[in-house]
Amino acid sequence: MLLIQGSYVVKGTQTDGDTVHFTPADPSEWDLVGGPGGRRVQHSATGQATLRLDAIDALETHYGPDRVP
């Protein structure tokens, strides 16, 4: 198992319910994910990445009367 500590950003984002933004405390830890021949995590210069949570059924959070679909 691998634990990467950091923080999630939910407020002010326009992602759907099964996608979250995560910024690790140490961005270099993204290099530990994927293993040999695995896919690298695409992230910003600050380390923030968009993570999609598979196998959950979540409400769309970016639709509503004051939001653009």
N, C-alpha and C positions, 0 to 999 in steps of 0.2 A: 504494500500500500504506500501511497505517496500523499503527503499532506503539504499543501502550499498555503501558507497563511497570507491573508490580505483582507481586502474589503470589497463588498458589492456595492454597485451604484444602481439604484432603482428609481429614485425620485428624479424627475426632469428628463427621463429617457423616453423614447418612443418605441420600445421593443415590445414584442408580444409576451404573453405570460410564461412561455417556456424558454425565454432567452434573457440572460442577465449579463451585465458588464462586471468584470472582475479585475481588480488591480492587485497583484501580489506585493507583499512587503519587499520581496527581493525578486525583481524581474528576471534575473539570471536563472531562477528555478524553472522557468518555462523550458529550458534546455533539457530538463530531466524527464519531460513528458514525451511519449512516443516511442522511445527505445530505438534500437538499431533498425533502420529501414522504415521507421514509423513516420507519421506526418508531424511536421513541426507546427507549433501553435503560432498563428498569426496574431501579432500584437503591435500596439503603438510604441513609440519611443519611451513612454513612461511605463510600459509593461501592460497596459490595459488591453484585455481581450474580451471578445463577445463569446459567451459560452451558451450553448444550446443544451437544455436538459431533455434528454431522450426518455421516452416511455412515460410521459406524464401528459395529462389532458388539462391544459390551463386556459383560462379565459384570456381573450385578447384585451390587452390593457391600453392600447393606443387608439381605440375607436370611441367615439362619443360625440355629444353635441358641440363641444368646443375643440374638437380635434380633427385633423385632416386625415382621412383614411390613406 
